[in-house]
Structures are given as C-alpha cells and as structure tokens.
Amino acid sequence: MRSGIVELYIGNGKGKTSAAVGTAIRAAGHGYNVIIFQFLKGRESGEQTLLKNIENIEFIKCNNSKKFIMEMDNIEKEILKKEVNYYVRQIKKETIINNYDVIIADEILGCLENKLIGEDKLLDIIDGKSENIELIFTGRNATEKIIEKSDLITEMKKIKHPYDKGIIAREGIEY
C-alpha cells in the first residue's frame, strides 16, 4: 500500500459512515486488510451485516447499548464511556497497527464531542499510526488540533433531511 493518510468525514449531513464504508469496501477489493470500530451506533445496521461477511474486513461494534446517547441516564453513559475507552486503547495495540492497512473509527469524533474520551487519545492514535496506514475518523465535529493533523477532510452538510419532517430512520436506507 502507498503512504497512508488521515481522513475525516465530518458535518451534520448524512453520509459520513457511508463514505467510510465505501473506502473499506474499495480497500478490501484490492486485498487490503480493514478494521472498522463502530462507536455510538446501537442498533444493527445493513452495513454491519454485509461487512461481517467480507473476508478481509473485521467489524467491531464498540457499544452494547441500543439507545442514542441523549436517551441515556448517567449510569448508562458511564458504561458507554468505559466501552469507548476500552476500544480506543485497542486501536493503538500492535496487533491492530501491524495487521491492518485501513483503520476506521466510525463516530469516534462523536465520542469526543460527548466527552466520552479526551482529544489527547485521538491525537495519540494519529501520531502513533505508521505511515502506511489509512486512518479514518467520522463524526459531526472535529477539533482544530485534529483538523490540523488530518490530510483529507470532507464535510457532509445538511441542506434538507427527512428527520425535519418527522420521518424516522428507515431500515435499509439510514441503517
């Protein structure tokens, strides 16, 4: 693999996870080993089902809750915080760094925004990656320091969304 970069998919629009999953599929199609850590998404989604069946993609769900974070009480948030921090530590392990060409941390920036992890942990991941690894973070917002250390940043901007009309997430389309 050529030199890897740090990619961010951010913004309040739809498509951040879809962009990361598209990169995972493309990389796997070229024989690269991909690992996806999915934070903050509680319910099973179509991409989870599919990705778990692709030989050189490993998919890890980093959240046992079925609730969105804004629906959680303080005890549930503390449990989530422990789960998030456990998986963030896993990303930095040599078994991950030495065995995968693409590392995706889906909604990791949402973990930062919700104070489940500190910015320093994400900067450590960026600083600790070898030059051949493609590292992708998704979430609505990124800090200035993370933006500075990133090589590619795409912002998904909401212009109009069905949620605004009260249309809930649809199986097969949004999850």
Secondary structure, 3 states (H helix, E strand, C coil): CCCCCEEEEECCCCCHHHHHHHHHHHHHHCCCCEEEEECCCCCCCHHHHHHCCCCCEEEEECCCCCCCHHHCCHHHHHHHHHHHHHHHHHHCCHHHHCCCCEEEEECHHHHHHCCCCCHHHHHHHHHHCCCCCEEEEECCCCCHHHHHHCCEEEECCCCCCHHHHCCCCCCCCCC
